[in-house]
Amino acid sequence: LAATVPVAEVVDPIERQRGPIQATGDELIQFSTLVLLVALLGCVLPCTFLVSFQVARPLVATSRESKVIVQNIGGDLFRGLAIEKHTWGVGEVRTLREHFVYMLRQLQAKRQH
C-alpha cells in the first residue's frame, strides 16, 4: 500500500513558516546582543575599573614613596614621607605593599636607634 502526496502539500506549510521563524531568530539575536551589552556595561566594565584601581593605587603609592626616599639619601630618608598604617590592594600587589611598608618601618626603627 502506498500513498502519493503532492510535494507542494508537504513543502508549502514549511515555507509559510520560514519567514516568521527567521524573524523570531533575528529578534532573539538582537535581544541577546542587547543583554550582553547591558551586562558588559553594567557589571563587567565597572568591576574591571575597580580591580585596575586596586592594583594601580598601591603600586603608584609605593613608587612615589620610593622616589621620596631616594631624593632624601644622605639625610633624613623619611622627610616628607608619611607611611600609611593601612595597606590596600589585591593579591600579590597587596603583599608587595605590605612588605614595602614593613621594610620602611624596620628601616625607620633602625635609624632612630
VEXTI-956999 format. One record per atom (N, C-alpha, C, O): residue in one letter; atom name; x, z, y. Coordinates in steps of 0.2 Angstrom, whole numbers. Last residue first. Layout:
<recs>
REC	res	atom	u	w	v
REC	A	CA	X	Z	Y
...
</recs>
This chain:
<recs>
REC	res	atom	u	w	v
REC	H	N	338	332	272
REC	H	CA	342	337	269
REC	H	C	349	336	271
REC	H	O	353	340	269
REC	Q	N	332	320	277
REC	Q	CA	331	326	280
REC	Q	C	335	332	278
REC	Q	O	335	337	281
REC	R	N	336	311	267
REC	R	CA	339	310	274
REC	R	C	337	316	278
REC	R	O	341	318	283
REC	K	N	328	314	257
REC	K	CA	335	315	256
REC	K	C	338	314	263
REC	K	O	343	318	264
REC	A	N	315	311	262
REC	A	CA	316	318	260
REC	A	C	324	319	259
REC	A	O	327	324	261
REC	Q	N	316	297	263
REC	Q	CA	315	301	269
REC	Q	C	317	309	268
REC	Q	O	320	312	272
REC	L	N	317	293	250
REC	L	CA	322	292	255
REC	L	C	322	296	261
REC	L	O	327	299	263
REC	Q	N	305	298	245
REC	Q	CA	311	300	242
REC	Q	C	317	299	247
REC	Q	O	321	304	248
REC	R	N	296	289	253
REC	R	CA	296	297	254
REC	R	C	302	300	251
REC	R	O	305	305	254
REC	L	N	300	277	249
REC	L	CA	301	278	256
REC	L	C	301	286	256
REC	L	O	305	289	260
REC	M	N	296	277	235
REC	M	CA	303	276	237
REC	M	C	305	278	244
REC	M	O	310	282	246
REC	Y	N	282	278	237
REC	Y	CA	286	284	234
REC	Y	C	294	283	235
REC	Y	O	297	289	237
REC	V	N	280	266	242
REC	V	CA	278	272	246
REC	V	C	282	278	243
REC	V	O	285	282	247
REC	F	N	284	258	231
REC	F	CA	287	257	238
REC	F	C	286	263	242
REC	F	O	291	266	245
REC	H	N	275	262	222
REC	H	CA	282	263	221
REC	H	C	286	263	227
REC	H	O	290	266	228
REC	E	N	263	258	228
REC	E	CA	264	265	226
REC	E	C	271	267	225
REC	E	O	273	272	228
REC	R	N	265	244	228
REC	R	CA	264	248	234
REC	R	C	265	255	233
REC	R	O	269	258	237
REC	L	N	265	241	214
REC	L	CA	271	239	218
REC	L	C	271	244	225
REC	L	O	276	246	227
REC	T	N	252	245	211
REC	T	CA	258	248	208
REC	T	C	264	247	212
REC	T	O	268	252	213
REC	R	N	245	235	218
REC	R	CA	244	242	220
REC	R	C	250	247	217
REC	R	O	252	251	220
REC	V	N	249	224	211
REC	V	CA	251	225	219
REC	V	C	250	232	221
REC	V	O	254	234	225
REC	E	N	245	225	199
REC	E	CA	252	226	200
REC	E	C	253	227	207
REC	E	O	258	230	209
REC	G	N	228	230	203
REC	G	CA	233	229	198
REC	G	C	240	230	200
REC	G	O	242	236	202
REC	V	N	225	230	221
REC	V	CA	223	229	214
REC	V	C	229	228	209
REC	V	O	234	225	211
REC	G	N	224	241	235
REC	G	CA	226	235	231
REC	G	C	224	235	224
REC	G	O	220	240	222
REC	W	N	232	256	242
REC	W	CA	226	252	240
REC	W	C	229	245	237
REC	W	O	235	244	237
REC	T	N	236	273	245
REC	T	CA	238	266	243
REC	T	C	232	262	241
REC	T	O	227	265	238
REC	H	N	237	285	258
REC	H	CA	233	282	253
REC	H	C	236	275	251
REC	H	O	239	271	255
REC	K	N	247	289	267
REC	K	CA	246	293	262
REC	K	C	242	289	256
REC	K	O	243	291	250
REC	E	N	259	278	275
REC	E	CA	252	280	274
REC	E	C	251	284	267
REC	E	O	255	283	262
REC	I	N	271	281	286
REC	I	CA	270	280	279
REC	I	C	263	282	277
REC	I	O	261	288	279
REC	A	N	275	273	300
REC	A	CA	270	278	298
REC	A	C	269	277	291
REC	A	O	266	272	289
REC	L	N	289	270	311
REC	L	CA	286	269	304
REC	L	C	281	275	302
REC	L	O	283	280	302
REC	G	N	296	273	321
REC	G	CA	291	268	322
REC	G	C	287	266	316
REC	G	O	284	261	315
REC	R	N	310	277	311
REC	R	CA	307	277	318
REC	R	C	302	271	319
REC	R	O	304	265	317
REC	F	N	316	278	299
REC	F	CA	308	279	299
REC	F	C	306	279	306
REC	F	O	300	280	307
REC	L	N	329	278	301
REC	L	CA	326	272	297
REC	L	C	319	272	298
REC	L	O	315	267	297
REC	D	N	339	281	314
REC	D	CA	333	284	310
REC	D	C	329	278	307
REC	D	O	325	275	311
REC	G	N	352	270	311
REC	G	CA	349	276	315
REC	G	C	344	279	311
REC	G	O	344	280	305
REC	G	N	356	261	303
REC	G	CA	361	263	307
REC	G	C	359	269	311
REC	G	O	362	272	315
REC	I	N	341	251	303
REC	I	CA	348	253	299
REC	I	C	353	255	304
REC	I	O	354	252	309
REC	N	N	330	247	309
REC	N	CA	332	254	310
REC	N	C	338	256	307
REC	N	O	340	261	307
REC	Q	N	327	235	303
REC	Q	CA	329	235	310
REC	Q	C	331	242	312
REC	Q	O	335	242	317
REC	V	N	323	239	290
REC	V	CA	329	235	291
REC	V	C	331	235	298
REC	V	O	337	236	300
REC	I	N	311	246	293
REC	I	CA	317	250	291
REC	I	C	323	246	292
REC	I	O	328	249	293
REC	V	N	303	235	298
REC	V	CA	305	241	302
REC	V	C	311	244	300
REC	V	O	315	246	304
REC	K	N	303	227	286
REC	K	CA	306	224	292
REC	K	C	308	230	297
REC	K	O	313	230	300
REC	S	N	295	236	278
REC	S	CA	302	234	276
REC	S	C	306	231	282
REC	S	O	312	233	283
REC	E	N	283	235	284
REC	E	CA	287	242	284
REC	E	C	294	240	282
REC	E	O	299	244	285
REC	R	N	279	222	282
REC	R	CA	280	225	289
REC	R	C	284	231	289
REC	R	O	289	232	293
REC	S	N	279	222	268
REC	S	CA	283	218	271
REC	S	C	285	220	278
REC	S	O	290	220	281
REC	T	N	268	231	266
REC	T	CA	275	233	263
REC	T	C	280	228	267
REC	T	O	286	231	268
REC	A	N	258	224	272
REC	A	CA	260	231	275
REC	A	C	267	233	272
REC	A	O	271	235	276
REC	V	N	257	213	264
REC	V	CA	259	212	271
REC	V	C	261	219	274
REC	V	O	266	219	278
REC	L	N	253	219	252
REC	L	CA	260	215	252
REC	L	C	262	214	260
REC	L	O	268	215	261
REC	P	N	241	225	255
REC	P	CA	247	229	253
REC	P	C	253	225	254
REC	P	O	259	228	255
REC	R	N	234	212	258
REC	R	CA	234	218	263
REC	R	C	240	222	261
REC	R	O	244	224	265
REC	A	N	233	203	247
REC	A	CA	237	202	253
REC	A	C	239	208	257
REC	A	O	244	209	259
REC	V	N	224	209	238
REC	V	CA	231	208	236
REC	V	C	235	207	242
REC	V	O	241	209	242
REC	Q	N	213	211	245
REC	Q	CA	215	217	242
REC	Q	C	222	216	239
REC	Q	O	226	220	238
REC	F	N	210	198	249
REC	F	CA	212	203	254
REC	F	C	215	209	251
REC	F	O	220	212	254
REC	S	N	207	192	237
REC	S	CA	213	190	240
REC	S	C	215	195	246
REC	S	O	221	196	247
REC	V	N	195	200	234
REC	V	CA	201	200	229
REC	V	C	207	198	233
REC	V	O	213	201	233
REC	L	N	187	194	244
REC	L	CA	188	202	243
REC	L	C	194	203	239
REC	L	O	199	207	241
REC	F	N	187	181	241
REC	F	CA	190	183	248
REC	F	C	191	191	247
REC	F	O	197	193	249
REC	T	N	180	181	229
REC	T	CA	187	178	229
REC	T	C	190	181	236
REC	T	O	196	182	236
REC	C	N	168	186	232
REC	C	CA	172	190	228
REC	C	C	179	188	228
REC	C	O	184	191	228
REC	P	N	163	176	240
REC	P	CA	164	182	243
REC	P	C	169	187	239
REC	P	O	173	190	241
REC	L	N	162	166	230
REC	L	CA	166	165	236
REC	L	C	168	172	239
REC	L	O	174	173	241
REC	V	N	153	171	220
REC	V	CA	160	169	219
REC	V	C	164	169	225
REC	V	O	170	172	225
REC	C	N	141	173	228
REC	C	CA	144	178	224
REC	C	C	151	176	223
REC	C	O	156	181	224
REC	G	N	136	163	236
REC	G	CA	133	170	237
REC	G	C	137	175	233
REC	G	O	137	181	235
REC	L	N	142	151	233
REC	L	CA	142	153	240
REC	L	C	140	161	241
REC	L	O	143	164	245
REC	L	N	139	150	219
REC	L	CA	146	150	222
REC	L	C	146	153	229
REC	L	O	151	157	230
REC	A	N	125	151	219
REC	A	CA	129	156	215
REC	A	C	136	156	218
REC	A	O	139	162	219
REC	V	N	122	140	226
REC	V	CA	120	146	229
REC	V	C	124	152	225
REC	V	O	126	156	229
REC	L	N	127	130	217
REC	L	CA	130	131	224
REC	L	C	128	138	227
REC	L	O	132	141	230
REC	L	N	119	132	206
REC	L	CA	126	133	205
REC	L	C	130	134	212
REC	L	O	134	138	213
REC	V	N	107	129	211
REC	V	CA	108	136	209
REC	V	C	115	137	208
REC	V	O	117	143	210
REC	L	N	109	115	214
REC	L	CA	107	120	219
REC	L	C	109	127	217
REC	L	O	111	131	221
REC	T	N	111	110	201
REC	T	CA	116	110	206
REC	T	C	115	115	211
REC	T	O	120	118	214
REC	S	N	98	113	195
REC	S	CA	104	116	193
REC	S	C	110	116	198
REC	S	O	113	121	198
REC	F	N	90	104	203
REC	F	CA	89	111	204
REC	F	C	95	115	201
REC	F	O	97	120	204
REC	Q	N	96	92	199
REC	Q	CA	96	94	206
REC	Q	C	95	101	207
REC	Q	O	99	105	211
REC	I	N	92	92	186
REC	I	CA	99	92	188
REC	I	C	100	94	195
REC	I	O	105	98	197
REC	L	N	79	93	186
REC	L	CA	82	98	183
REC	L	C	90	98	185
REC	L	O	93	103	187
REC	E	N	76	80	192
REC	E	CA	74	86	196
REC	E	C	78	92	193
REC	E	O	80	97	197
REC	D	N	80	72	182
REC	D	CA	83	72	188
REC	D	C	82	78	192
REC	D	O	87	81	196
REC	G	N	71	75	172
REC	G	CA	78	76	171
REC	G	C	82	76	177
REC	G	O	86	81	178
REC	T	N	59	71	178
REC	T	CA	60	78	177
REC	T	C	67	80	175
REC	T	O	69	85	178
REC	A	N	62	57	178
REC	A	CA	61	61	185
REC	A	C	62	68	184
REC	A	O	65	72	188
REC	Q	N	62	54	165
REC	Q	CA	68	53	169
REC	Q	C	68	57	175
REC	Q	O	72	60	177
REC	I	N	49	57	161
REC	I	CA	54	61	158
REC	I	C	61	60	162
REC	I	O	64	65	163
REC	P	N	42	48	169
REC	P	CA	41	55	170
REC	P	C	47	59	167
REC	P	O	49	64	170
REC	G	N	48	36	162
REC	G	CA	48	37	169
REC	G	C	47	44	171
REC	G	O	52	47	174
REC	R	N	44	37	148
REC	R	CA	51	37	150
REC	R	C	52	38	158
REC	R	O	56	42	159
REC	Q	N	30	36	145
REC	Q	CA	33	42	146
REC	Q	C	40	43	149
REC	Q	O	43	48	151
REC	R	N	29	22	143
REC	R	CA	25	25	148
REC	R	C	28	32	150
REC	R	O	27	34	156
REC	E	N	37	21	131
REC	E	CA	39	18	138
REC	E	C	35	21	144
REC	E	O	38	21	149
REC	I	N	29	27	122
REC	I	CA	36	30	123
REC	I	C	38	27	130
REC	I	O	41	31	134
REC	P	N	18	19	122
REC	P	CA	17	26	124
REC	P	C	24	29	125
REC	P	O	24	33	130
REC	D	N	24	6	117
REC	D	CA	21	7	124
REC	D	C	20	14	126
REC	D	O	22	16	132
REC	V	N	28	7	104
REC	V	CA	33	7	109
REC	V	C	30	9	116
REC	V	O	33	12	120
REC	V	N	17	6	96
REC	V	CA	22	11	95
REC	V	C	26	12	101
REC	V	O	27	18	103
REC	E	N	10	-5	100
REC	E	CA	7	1	99
REC	E	C	11	7	98
REC	E	O	9	12	100
REC	A	N	20	-15	99
REC	A	CA	18	-13	106
REC	A	C	14	-6	105
REC	A	O	15	-2	110
REC	V	N	21	-18	86
REC	V	CA	26	-14	89
REC	V	C	24	-12	96
REC	V	O	26	-6	98
REC	P	N	6	-15	76
REC	P	CA	10	-19	81
REC	P	C	15	-15	84
REC	P	O	14	-9	86
REC	V	N	8	-11	59
REC	V	CA	6	-8	66
REC	V	C	10	-13	71
REC	V	O	16	-14	70
REC	T	N	2	-12	43
REC	T	CA	6	-15	48
REC	T	C	3	-13	55
REC	T	O	-3	-13	56
REC	A	N	4	-3	28
REC	A	CA	1	-4	34
REC	A	C	5	-8	39
REC	A	O	11	-6	40
REC	A	N	3	-4	11
REC	A	CA	7	-5	17
REC	A	C	3	-6	23
REC	A	O	-2	-10	22
REC	L	N	4	0	-6
REC	L	CA	0	0	0
REC	L	C	4	0	6
REC	L	O	9	4	7
</recs>
